[in-house]
Every structure is written in structure tokens, then in C-alpha cells.
Amino acid sequence: MKEYKLSHLAIITVMSCVFLSVMALGVADAGTGSGSFKKDNEIVISFGMPVDEAWAKNTANFMVSEKTDPDIQLPVESVTLDAKRISALIRFREPLNLSSEYEVTAKDVTSEGKVMGNVMFMVKKSQGQILFTIFLGAMLINNFVFTKYLGLCIFFGVSQKKETSIGMGITFTIVMVLSAIMCWALLTFVLQPLHLGFLKIIVFIGTVAIFVQAVDTILRKVNPYLFKKLGVFLVLIVTNCIILAVPLINADSGNGPMESLILGLGAGLGFALALFLMACVREKLELCKVPAVFRGLPIAFVVAGLFALSFLGFSGLSIF
């Protein structure tokens, strides 16, 4: 029984040594890690162990390039270690493309005077950062109404009252999200495998029409008053520029399912926000003394222009 336990202990010891040897060889040959963007010209990488400061300060030990163009090396201005000498802040002379993916190779990493080998780091935005950027861009920075001037037919037709604007905003957002994800699925699993990409506009219009008809039927039964108030504008969602622009942007950008879903949600909420803001102002305008030549649609265009100017303040906004 004792020999049996000793034999098992020997096997475990040998396997542990082999595992540690393989890990050591992997680190000595080429380790991999991840980094993150600090600013538009800074990257932070973590070695997982203290490294020599003299080695880290030598910018020649770091090779940085875009993954799509590995032959062009980016000039490194300086490298700074943290207090524990585990993380390094790499600063560049020129701004980086934060939407791209970068490869950082640390040559002959030295720790306590010992050379540990080369370590490669992949640097890109996290999935959460990418999705939040898409959402914020579609809703505020690149609002489809106030910056791209799309969907103005429904925008001016339904923005006279807050009640109808809220109803249309919710309806539009639901149709937008459902059509965005469904159009992505049809493009990815049907049109592209069958080489029918040239039919995407027709297919997208048909997909949107199906969801609009479903919402039309549900709204007719659930809220007949709102259905009557929306009137013909509910049907016009089918040919709305925004609701067709989002699936086309997803198709041209190669967005995945989550990116397509978030872009649709951001575009829908952005349109709903534009409708609500416009309706609030137009209700106030009914109580104001507007010159006769500006009453009705002319003053609405003036207000929309002022909103467009205010939304220009979001241009260039960057959270990450």
C-alpha cells in the first residue's frame, strides 16, 4: 500500500515537472499577453512579473505595428514602468487608430538580470468598449436625424405632440432592433453563402415590412388611439431611410450580431430622442406668437436646424 502511494506520488511529481518545463519553454520562446489603450497615443501592457527598468527604458526593445500592416513599425517615444515594475506605459509620437488592433512585441524581456525571451501583446478595445462606442455614436455623436438628416418625413410628421412622438419612438426602436438583427442573420446565413448580396436592399425592405405589419396589427388591438394618431406614418417606417441605413451599414462594416443589435438600438433610441425633443419645442411654439410666414413647417425646420447645430457639439466625443 505504501509502495502504491509512493508510485502515484512519483508520477504526479514527474507530470508536474513536465508541465512546468513546457510552460517555461513557452515563455522563453514566445509568450502572449494583452494590453489596452490608455490615451490616443499610449498603450499599457502587463508582464505579470517584475522586469528590469534599464531594459524597459530602451525603446528599441519594443516593436509595435498594426495587425493589418505588420511591416510598418510605429516609432516609440518613451516607455515608463509602474512602481512594481510589472506594467509598462508605451507612449508614441503620433496618435493611434483606436478602432484598430495592434501587436506589441517585447524583445528579450529581462527580469532580475535573466532573459525570459520575447513576449507578444495584442492590444485592442474590449468588446464592451466597442459596443458602448457604437451605441453612443448611433444615439448622439452621429444621430441619424440631426447629423445625417435621415428619416425627416416621419420626424416632422409625428413630432407635433409628445404623446405621439413617444409612441412612434418606442415603435420605431422595436422595429429597428428586430430588423437589424434579422437582416444580419439573413445576410450572413442566406445571401452571402448563396452569392445573392445584390438582393440585400430588397430583402431588407421585405424584412422591415414584416415587422412593421406585425407591430401594426398588435398596436391596432392594444392601443387603437395611438394607432389612429400615427396613421400613415406607421406604414412609412418600411421605407424610412434610417431603418434601411442601419442594416446596410452593418452589411458594409461586417458587424457581428451584437454590433448589429447595438447599432440598431442606438439608432432607434437616437430617433426617439430626436422626436421627443422636437415635440417638446413644437408644443411650446403653439403658445408663442410666431410670425405668419414661419408658422407650421417653416419654424419646425428652423428648430430642427438649431438642434442639428447643438448636436454638433458631440462630434469628436471619445469615451475610451
Secondary structure, DSSP 4 states (H G I P E B T S, - for coil): -HHHHHHHHHHHHHHHHHHHHHHHHHHHHHEEEEEEEEETTEEEEE-SS---HHHHT-GGGEEEEETTBTTSPPPEEEEEE-TTSSEEEEEESS---TTS-EEEEEEEEEETTEEEEEEEEEE---HHHHHHHHHHIIIIIT-TTTTT--SHHHHHHHTTSHHHHHHHHHHHHHHHHHHHHHHHHHIIIIITTTT-GGGHHHHHHHHHHHHHHHHHHHHHHH-HHHHHHHTHHHHGGGG-HHHHHHHHHHHHHT--HHHHHHHHHHHHHHHHHHHHHHHHHHHHHTTS---GGGTTHHHHHHHHHHHHHHHGGGTT----
